[in-house]
């Protein structure tokens, strides 16, 4: 509603119009006037007043017809109407109110009562307009909230998908590497490809006999201690966990993200694993469990990528290098780290090695020249780095 309100006065008697104008303007209202029904209807649609004081007996269109026409026009805002007439019969009052008028006053009009009715009707108009404005604001807020919800749902969906991708990758890679692959959009690294890698196999010596004789609870406890000791080192040294089941694990270096020194990293990790498991082996021996750790390391080309089926994918590698590392691991005695010639060439300046000659390994047609890693050369600059 305007401030001050605009009131349309429609009456075919100029004297009445002048009286209404004088009374209303004295109260601070703005006033426009019309002398017949058609002019009142046209001016109401053009000016959209806040209230109409409408005489019934007018030429061209009477006040009842004007009232009906205005109330039937859905394009117009709510405009309260006060009918003013000399007709005081109940049927006339009913006709005026049924036509849509908010008030019905009969002549002669008490001016104090007229002003009071106008104020009352304008309060209704003001409340109506405020309600519409609030409804419009609420509707706009609802649309905005719906849009925010859609955006939030999309972000939640995207984050859930990202978490699922990260969770899948963390099965094979360190948390930092998994986050990096997802954040940089490099999941294509999981696609099939060929690359030179260094493979590390570890498993426990004497585990089969131990698991046959020990109680299942003891076997599970030993495995938990072993996994808790070895698992963090795999990720610490940036390896990819290709296989982890029971007492055996296989980790690879230089894939899917290349690294400059895969053989050196593999040997450093193997020595760290061996050193950490030494304490466990001593503990297990006191408990009557004769267990040891064997490690095999080889370097060579393999085909790598994601294999499996929906809901159960696995990152795997295929190639002779895996067989060599696995057979070296099988051939290793407790506490031994056996490596192939190619690995020895890469790490001879960071580790003390003992040549073991050629070993004929099960499943391989050619003997494998083998070395045992005794210890790291701690003072070497490459190792310090």
Secondary structure, DSSP 8 states (H G I E B T S, - for coil): --SS-EEEEE-S-HHHHHHHHHHHHHTT-EEEEESSHHHHHHHHHHH--SEEEEESS-SSS-HHHHHHHHHH-TTS---EEEEEES---HHHHHHHHHTT-SEEEESS--HHHHHHHHHHHHHHHHHHHHHHHHHHHHHHHHHHHHHHHHHHHHHHHHHHHHHHHHHHHTTTS-HHHHHHHHHTT-GGGGS-EEEEEEEEEEEEETHHHHHHHS-HHHHHHHHHHHHHHHHHHHHHTT-EEEEEETTEEEEEES-SS--TTHHHHHHHHHHHHHHHHHHHHHHHHHTT---EEEEEEEEEEEEEEEEEETTEEEEEEESHHHHHHHHHHHH--TTEEEEEHHHHHHHTTTEEEEEEEEE--TT-SS-EEEEEEEEE-TTSHHHH-
